[in-house]
Amino acid sequence: MGIDEGKPQWAVNDLCKVIVGFRNFTIHSTRSRYVSFAIIEQPQMCDLLVRLAQSRLNNEQVIQYPEHLFDQLIDLGFLLPHAELDIRGHFKRLFSMFNSGRHSSIWFKGQNYYVGSYVFMAFYSQQPNKFLRETVILPAWSAKFTARVFDIIRQGMTDAEFRAFPVSVKKRLLKHGLVSSTEKLPFLERFFSENCQLSRNLIAELPDFYPYNLSKIDAVTHGYVLNKDIYLSIDEVSRELRTQIRNLQWALSCKPSVWVKDPIKGILSMYWLNPLQLEGLNDLLARNIFVHELDRDTISLFVLSGILYDPHQLQSLRNQWLHCLSAMKVQLEQNNCLTFSNILSPIELAMSRKYLRYIMDKKFLLPDRANGTTQQRFWRHRDEFTFYLQGQVCAQINQVLPEPVKPGHNALTIYQSGATLPRHVDDVLAFSWVMSLPIETMPEISREQAWPIYVETPSMVHKAMLQSGDGHLINPQMPHWREVLKEGKLSILFLWFVPQDFQGFVNGSWID
């Protein structure tokens, strides 16, 4: 059957994050073998790399780009200063078969710089019932197709525009996964409104050991009051609180019903309500009804999400929170690492478990083939929902750490039976802390049965036994590892943090 037969609707597939990258020749900034940038996040850097690879950048055009882009490319060894090239270096550069930009040079800050690596463009695509795969083209050899890809990512594409493309272009776009029939689109932003509305079914996702006291809430229908820090629009949220959300545009695309500030921890959450719950909330806000007039289920779920709280318990809970923070500061000082128990709220953990299971069931993950002896691991980097959770985590650990941090990078990962994590240190020196945050274990296990993570601190080898919802925080430059996962499946979020005053590129993302 041809592409247009049956007249399916075609659209850009947001699962296909197109990246532009190059071979890395330095180790002082990152020990990663390749460095890449997502076009949708870093269009200027990607455009610059492609122009350099295609020898389409002259010295007059250099000033059209921010200097920090060139500084980063020099720092990573992509641009090599003429003065530092010996005869062997010149020979290697000139006869690199893939590097079409090797004959061109640019003038920057008083020196000539040459292109030292070929540039690639990588796509994520998915075949039926398969995990994601990565396909690669070289922009220097596919100039017209590369330009088409940039246009689609920057400007979008209608169904009619796709049908008007030459057949060869359409086939190539489908092959690399940038375009998909609408029936196969992931619509990840819809997942939460369709699957994570406040309900007893959502709470049933929680493991038995997680502290959420639903039975205690059920026993009381009075005494609760409406949280004054709830918002039906993000415009009502203070600018300071909004900074917890790394990608506000993504969060808004998920269409949350309400934003809630936790009165104890100070974190901002977004929740999805069914029509009756939303009607009840609006009536409470308008003072048309009292809390006790809500049905028991709604009261319980509103208390669990922080929409309602007991004012008589507020000070006691705040004191408990301060005691918890003090204990973790001591733990950090003594062990050079810490375990932040139950760092996710019950609702966030429940949503996370559903989300990661959905991602795995749909196979929206890439098999990890880039980490040597790491086996049986699947991942998804720069996940937007994970960034949302990371903002909440960051707001909490900043109440413990001696120096404040902000989100730098993340990875959603799933390990299966036979998985190993060899002893290593993380490969980006900009990261000051990394948190391992297990979300779900199948089957669910006790803490004594957990898959331990080992960390070699300056004073000892620390063994952490983590249950779902526990965040283990370490300096990523301390050696850490896991032994073989004998059986089962474990989903974990890895959250990397950089100093709050850091500015620069980290794993392809520009951080202000």
Buried (B, 14 or more C-beta within 10 A) or exposed (E): EEBEEEEBEBBBBBBBBBBBBBBBEEEEBBBBEBBBBBBEBBBEBBBBBBBBBBBEBEEEEBEEBEEBBBBBBBBBBBBBBEEEBEEEBBEBBEEBEBBBBBEBBBEBEEBBBBBBBBBBBBBBBBEEEEBBEBEEBBBBEBBEBBEBBBEBBEEEBEBEEBEEBEEEBBEBBBEBBBBBBEEEBBEBBEBBBEBBBBBEEBBEBBBEEBEBEBEEBEEBBEEBBBBEBBBBEBEEBEEEBBBBBBBEEBBBEBEBBBBBBBBBBBBBBBBBBBEEBBEBBBBBEEEEEEBEEBEEBBBBBBBBBBBBBBEEEEEEBEEEBEEBBEEBBEBBEEBBBBBBBBBBBBBBBBBBBBBBBBBBEBBBBBBBEEEEEBBBBBBBBBBBBBBBBBBBBBBBBBBBBEEEBBBBBBBBBBBBEEBBBEEBEBBBBBBBBBBBBBBBBBEEBEEEEBBEBBBBBEEEEBEBBBBBBBBBBBBBBBBBBBEEBEEBBBBBBBBBBBBEEBEBBBBBBBBE
